[in-house]
Amino acid sequence: MNAAPESTNAPQKLETATFGGGCFWCAEAVFQRIPGVKSVVSGFAGGTTSNPTYEQVCTGATGHAEVVQIEFDPSLITYDKLLEVFWEAHDPTTLNRQGNDVGTQYRSIILYANEAQKSAAEKSKAEAARHFSSPIMTQIVPLKQFYPAEKYHQNYYNEHQSQNYCQFVIRPKLRKLIDAGVVPADKK
């Protein structure tokens, strides 16, 4: 008796990427618009405090960065492509700041889940460095633990577009990325 062949319609296994490039509200708004991204959660990683709150992270004492954890379908978008969006979506040459957001919690950071992601991140960083006149300050470190931020930080731009930060920081960033072809104009 022969076993039935495995279904070719099985759902693709999703993968996870974790990036920090300044305010997580900005990064969330960018990555939510990328086809193949299934979810984006704002949170904290890269520090030493367990279960930090936003207020704790803002002090800079936790060691955590504001990050987004992205769940994506690798059959629709690759980790390498997400890295390309990461480099375009913020200034990786500034140490511990993005625009007016200043502090270690706003540092540029890639937190890899495995050796393949580490290798891809290092290769991507070397390639991206050719496009910047200043050295890239982005940390590439193993992801030890991701802590989701409080509920009111999730889906922030989509739910608070009239808020000043959304109008004057996030919206222009999205417009720039749409105009550059990094983010599609027709998603969300």
Short mmCIF file of the C-alpha atoms (twelve columns), coordinates in Angstrom:
data_MODEL
# 
_entry.id   MODEL 
# 
loop_
_atom_site.group_PDB 
_atom_site.id 
_atom_site.type_symbol 
_atom_site.label_atom_id 
_atom_site.label_alt_id 
_atom_site.label_comp_id 
_atom_site.label_asym_id 
_atom_site.label_seq_id 
_atom_site.Cartn_x 
_atom_site.Cartn_y 
_atom_site.Cartn_z 
_atom_site.pdbx_PDB_model_num 
ATOM 1   C CA . MET A 1   0.000  0.000  0.000  1 
ATOM 2   C CA . ASN A 2   1.416  3.379  -1.039 1 
ATOM 3   C CA . ALA A 3   1.250  6.426  1.215  1 
ATOM 4   C CA . ALA A 4   -0.602 9.414  -0.149 1 
ATOM 5   C CA . PRO A 5   1.707  12.128 -1.466 1 
ATOM 6   C CA . GLU A 6   2.104  15.179 0.710  1 
ATOM 7   C CA . SER A 7   -0.090 18.066 -0.259 1 
ATOM 8   C CA . THR A 8   1.662  20.769 -2.262 1 
ATOM 9   C CA . ASN A 9   -0.929 23.218 -0.937 1 
ATOM 10  C CA . ALA A 10  0.400  23.074 2.609  1 
ATOM 11  C CA . PRO A 11  0.785  26.532 4.140  1 
ATOM 12  C CA . GLN A 12  4.269  27.989 3.953  1 
ATOM 13  C CA . LYS A 13  6.112  28.106 7.264  1 
ATOM 14  C CA . LEU A 14  6.438  31.696 8.411  1 
ATOM 15  C CA . GLU A 15  9.756  33.127 9.556  1 
ATOM 16  C CA . THR A 16  10.603 35.948 11.952 1 
ATOM 17  C CA . ALA A 17  12.888 38.969 11.632 1 
ATOM 18  C CA . THR A 18  13.664 41.449 14.417 1 
ATOM 19  C CA . PHE A 19  14.952 44.953 13.629 1 
ATOM 20  C CA . GLY A 20  15.365 48.236 15.443 1 
ATOM 21  C CA . GLY A 21  15.810 51.470 13.547 1 
ATOM 22  C CA . GLY A 22  14.623 54.252 15.817 1 
ATOM 23  C CA . CYS A 23  11.038 54.611 16.949 1 
ATOM 24  C CA . PHE A 24  9.150  51.345 16.650 1 
ATOM 25  C CA . TRP A 25  6.025  53.187 15.485 1 
ATOM 26  C CA . CYS A 26  7.921  54.207 12.323 1 
ATOM 27  C CA . ALA A 27  9.346  50.759 11.659 1 
ATOM 28  C CA . GLU A 28  5.983  49.126 12.266 1 
ATOM 29  C CA . ALA A 29  4.255  51.438 9.767  1 
ATOM 30  C CA . VAL A 30  6.902  50.672 7.126  1 
ATOM 31  C CA . PHE A 31  7.019  46.895 7.468  1 
ATOM 32  C CA . GLN A 32  3.219  46.527 7.728  1 
ATOM 33  C CA . ARG A 33  3.062  47.730 4.131  1 
ATOM 34  C CA . ILE A 34  5.461  45.170 2.669  1 
ATOM 35  C CA . PRO A 35  3.747  42.335 0.735  1 
ATOM 36  C CA . GLY A 36  4.549  38.988 2.332  1 
ATOM 37  C CA . VAL A 37  4.723  40.437 5.840  1 
ATOM 38  C CA . LYS A 38  2.001  38.759 7.889  1 
ATOM 39  C CA . SER A 39  2.370  40.642 11.188 1 
ATOM 40  C CA . VAL A 40  4.499  43.306 12.838 1 
ATOM 41  C CA . VAL A 41  4.718  43.625 16.616 1 
ATOM 42  C CA . SER A 42  6.375  46.597 18.315 1 
ATOM 43  C CA . GLY A 43  8.500  45.701 21.307 1 
ATOM 44  C CA . PHE A 44  11.850 45.686 23.023 1 
ATOM 45  C CA . ALA A 45  14.990 43.548 22.688 1 
ATOM 46  C CA . GLY A 46  18.737 43.646 23.101 1 
ATOM 47  C CA . GLY A 47  18.839 44.536 26.794 1 
ATOM 48  C CA . THR A 48  19.023 42.917 30.185 1 
ATOM 49  C CA . THR A 49  15.754 43.789 31.965 1 
ATOM 50  C CA . SER A 50  13.053 41.110 31.877 1 
ATOM 51  C CA . ASN A 51  9.571  42.212 30.810 1 
ATOM 52  C CA . PRO A 52  10.435 45.907 30.514 1 
ATOM 53  C CA . THR A 53  7.797  48.595 30.275 1 
ATOM 54  C CA . TYR A 54  7.952  51.443 27.790 1 
ATOM 55  C CA . GLU A 55  8.683  53.853 30.638 1 
ATOM 56  C CA . GLN A 56  11.625 51.711 31.785 1 
ATOM 57  C CA . VAL A 57  13.045 51.433 28.264 1 
ATOM 58  C CA . CYS A 58  12.780 55.232 27.822 1 
ATOM 59  C CA . THR A 59  15.218 55.722 30.724 1 
ATOM 60  C CA . GLY A 60  17.948 53.950 28.753 1 
ATOM 61  C CA . ALA A 61  18.758 51.835 31.829 1 
ATOM 62  C CA . THR A 62  17.321 48.541 30.509 1 
ATOM 63  C CA . GLY A 63  19.718 48.212 27.577 1 
ATOM 64  C CA . HIS A 64  16.763 47.430 25.305 1 
ATOM 65  C CA . ALA A 65  16.110 49.016 21.919 1 
ATOM 66  C CA . GLU A 66  12.704 49.751 20.457 1 
ATOM 67  C CA . VAL A 67  12.314 47.044 17.811 1 
ATOM 68  C CA . VAL A 68  9.752  45.385 15.605 1 
ATOM 69  C CA . GLN A 69  9.333  41.663 15.250 1 
ATOM 70  C CA . ILE A 70  8.165  40.804 11.759 1 
ATOM 71  C CA . GLU A 71  6.483  37.544 10.823 1 
ATOM 72  C CA . PHE A 72  6.825  36.955 7.095  1 
ATOM 73  C CA . ASP A 73  6.204  34.371 4.417  1 
ATOM 74  C CA . PRO A 74  9.593  33.580 2.824  1 
ATOM 75  C CA . SER A 75  7.859  32.379 -0.341 1 
ATOM 76  C CA . LEU A 76  6.584  35.953 -0.834 1 
ATOM 77  C CA . ILE A 77  9.434  38.050 0.601  1 
ATOM 78  C CA . THR A 78  12.937 37.055 1.576  1 
ATOM 79  C CA . TYR A 79  14.874 37.994 4.679  1 
ATOM 80  C CA . ASP A 80  17.393 39.676 2.350  1 
ATOM 81  C CA . LYS A 81  14.645 41.897 0.925  1 
ATOM 82  C CA . LEU A 82  13.501 42.822 4.442  1 
ATOM 83  C CA . LEU A 83  17.089 43.823 5.189  1 
ATOM 84  C CA . GLU A 84  17.062 46.095 2.123  1 
ATOM 85  C CA . VAL A 85  13.919 47.793 3.437  1 
ATOM 86  C CA . PHE A 86  15.559 48.091 6.883  1 
ATOM 87  C CA . TRP A 87  18.551 50.005 5.465  1 
ATOM 88  C CA . GLU A 88  16.283 52.335 3.469  1 
ATOM 89  C CA . ALA A 89  13.848 52.999 6.322  1 
ATOM 90  C CA . HIS A 90  16.263 54.720 8.732  1 
ATOM 91  C CA . ASP A 91  19.716 56.276 9.021  1 
ATOM 92  C CA . PRO A 92  22.037 53.510 10.240 1 
ATOM 93  C CA . THR A 93  24.989 55.927 10.454 1 
ATOM 94  C CA . THR A 94  23.759 57.766 13.545 1 
ATOM 95  C CA . LEU A 95  24.651 56.345 16.940 1 
ATOM 96  C CA . ASN A 96  21.737 55.991 19.349 1 
ATOM 97  C CA . ARG A 97  19.394 58.332 17.515 1 
ATOM 98  C CA . GLN A 98  16.973 58.768 14.646 1 
ATOM 99  C CA . GLY A 99  16.055 62.384 13.999 1 
ATOM 100 C CA . ASN A 100 14.885 63.938 17.257 1 
ATOM 101 C CA . ASP A 101 14.586 60.545 18.973 1 
ATOM 102 C CA . VAL A 102 17.772 60.241 21.023 1 
ATOM 103 C CA . GLY A 103 18.957 57.477 23.355 1 
ATOM 104 C CA . THR A 104 20.251 53.909 23.254 1 
ATOM 105 C CA . GLN A 105 16.665 52.695 22.873 1 
ATOM 106 C CA . TYR A 106 16.662 54.245 19.366 1 
ATOM 107 C CA . ARG A 107 19.847 52.536 18.171 1 
ATOM 108 C CA . SER A 108 20.073 50.710 14.868 1 
ATOM 109 C CA . ILE A 109 20.090 46.983 15.553 1 
ATOM 110 C CA . ILE A 110 19.503 43.679 13.785 1 
ATOM 111 C CA . LEU A 111 18.735 40.794 16.130 1 
ATOM 112 C CA . TYR A 112 19.262 37.514 14.304 1 
ATOM 113 C CA . ALA A 113 17.437 34.282 15.089 1 
ATOM 114 C CA . ASN A 114 19.965 31.878 13.544 1 
ATOM 115 C CA . GLU A 115 23.313 31.689 11.750 1 
ATOM 116 C CA . ALA A 116 21.708 32.129 8.324  1 
ATOM 117 C CA . GLN A 117 20.175 35.436 9.431  1 
ATOM 118 C CA . LYS A 118 23.473 36.512 10.997 1 
ATOM 119 C CA . SER A 119 25.353 35.812 7.768  1 
ATOM 120 C CA . ALA A 120 22.711 37.578 5.658  1 
ATOM 121 C CA . ALA A 121 22.724 40.609 7.988  1 
ATOM 122 C CA . GLU A 122 26.528 40.915 7.906  1 
ATOM 123 C CA . LYS A 123 26.592 40.615 4.104  1 
ATOM 124 C CA . SER A 124 23.764 43.131 3.755  1 
ATOM 125 C CA . LYS A 125 25.497 45.580 6.104  1 
ATOM 126 C CA . ALA A 126 28.678 45.407 4.028  1 
ATOM 127 C CA . GLU A 127 26.697 46.044 0.835  1 
ATOM 128 C CA . ALA A 128 24.706 48.899 2.412  1 
ATOM 129 C CA . ALA A 129 27.903 50.563 3.650  1 
ATOM 130 C CA . ARG A 130 28.773 51.440 0.050  1 
ATOM 131 C CA . HIS A 131 25.706 53.701 -0.096 1 
ATOM 132 C CA . PHE A 132 26.513 55.823 2.959  1 
ATOM 133 C CA . SER A 133 29.246 58.435 3.350  1 
ATOM 134 C CA . SER A 134 29.535 57.765 7.105  1 
ATOM 135 C CA . PRO A 135 30.190 54.419 8.794  1 
ATOM 136 C CA . ILE A 136 27.182 52.244 9.653  1 
ATOM 137 C CA . MET A 137 26.635 52.009 13.416 1 
ATOM 138 C CA . THR A 138 24.129 49.134 13.301 1 
ATOM 139 C CA . GLN A 139 24.643 46.355 15.825 1 
ATOM 140 C CA . ILE A 140 24.171 42.770 14.653 1 
ATOM 141 C CA . VAL A 141 23.531 40.589 17.693 1 
ATOM 142 C CA . PRO A 142 21.724 37.356 18.563 1 
ATOM 143 C CA . LEU A 143 18.098 37.676 19.604 1 
ATOM 144 C CA . LYS A 144 17.903 36.452 23.174 1 
ATOM 145 C CA . GLN A 145 14.400 37.590 24.052 1 
ATOM 146 C CA . PHE A 146 11.720 39.767 22.483 1 
ATOM 147 C CA . TYR A 147 9.225  41.561 24.704 1 
ATOM 148 C CA . PRO A 148 6.088  42.964 23.051 1 
ATOM 149 C CA . ALA A 149 5.366  46.577 23.946 1 
ATOM 150 C CA . GLU A 150 2.153  47.596 25.618 1 
ATOM 151 C CA . LYS A 151 -1.048 47.255 23.587 1 
ATOM 152 C CA . TYR A 152 -1.355 51.005 22.957 1 
ATOM 153 C CA . HIS A 153 1.920  50.904 20.961 1 
ATOM 154 C CA . GLN A 154 0.644  48.260 18.528 1 
ATOM 155 C CA . ASN A 155 -0.610 49.294 15.071 1 
ATOM 156 C CA . TYR A 156 0.107  52.846 16.183 1 
ATOM 157 C CA . TYR A 157 0.272  54.725 12.897 1 
ATOM 158 C CA . ASN A 158 -2.810 53.056 11.450 1 
ATOM 159 C CA . GLU A 159 -4.847 53.946 14.544 1 
ATOM 160 C CA . HIS A 160 -3.430 57.434 15.244 1 
ATOM 161 C CA . GLN A 161 -2.757 59.063 11.874 1 
ATOM 162 C CA . SER A 162 -3.964 62.472 13.073 1 
ATOM 163 C CA . GLN A 163 -1.462 62.493 15.960 1 
ATOM 164 C CA . ASN A 164 1.404  64.989 15.422 1 
ATOM 165 C CA . TYR A 165 4.214  62.408 15.459 1 
ATOM 166 C CA . CYS A 166 2.370  60.381 12.833 1 
ATOM 167 C CA . GLN A 167 1.739  63.420 10.628 1 
ATOM 168 C CA . PHE A 168 5.177  65.002 10.878 1 
ATOM 169 C CA . VAL A 169 7.521  62.014 11.244 1 
ATOM 170 C CA . ILE A 170 5.911  58.771 10.064 1 
ATOM 171 C CA . ARG A 171 3.832  60.052 7.122  1 
ATOM 172 C CA . PRO A 172 6.809  61.834 5.447  1 
ATOM 173 C CA . LYS A 173 8.966  58.725 5.977  1 
ATOM 174 C CA . LEU A 174 6.339  56.535 4.318  1 
ATOM 175 C CA . ARG A 175 5.936  59.026 1.457  1 
ATOM 176 C CA . LYS A 176 9.708  59.036 0.879  1 
ATOM 177 C CA . LEU A 177 9.821  55.219 0.855  1 
ATOM 178 C CA . ILE A 178 6.802  55.005 -1.447 1 
ATOM 179 C CA . ASP A 179 8.350  57.553 -3.833 1 
ATOM 180 C CA . ALA A 180 11.606 55.554 -3.800 1 
ATOM 181 C CA . GLY A 181 9.730  52.345 -4.619 1 
ATOM 182 C CA . VAL A 182 10.738 50.678 -1.354 1 
ATOM 183 C CA . VAL A 183 7.185  50.517 -0.014 1 
ATOM 184 C CA . PRO A 184 4.236  49.878 -2.331 1 
ATOM 185 C CA . ALA A 185 1.682  52.664 -2.480 1 
ATOM 186 C CA . ASP A 186 -1.272 50.325 -2.738 1 
ATOM 187 C CA . LYS A 187 -0.862 48.322 0.493  1 
ATOM 188 C CA . LYS A 188 -2.914 49.680 3.415  1 
# 
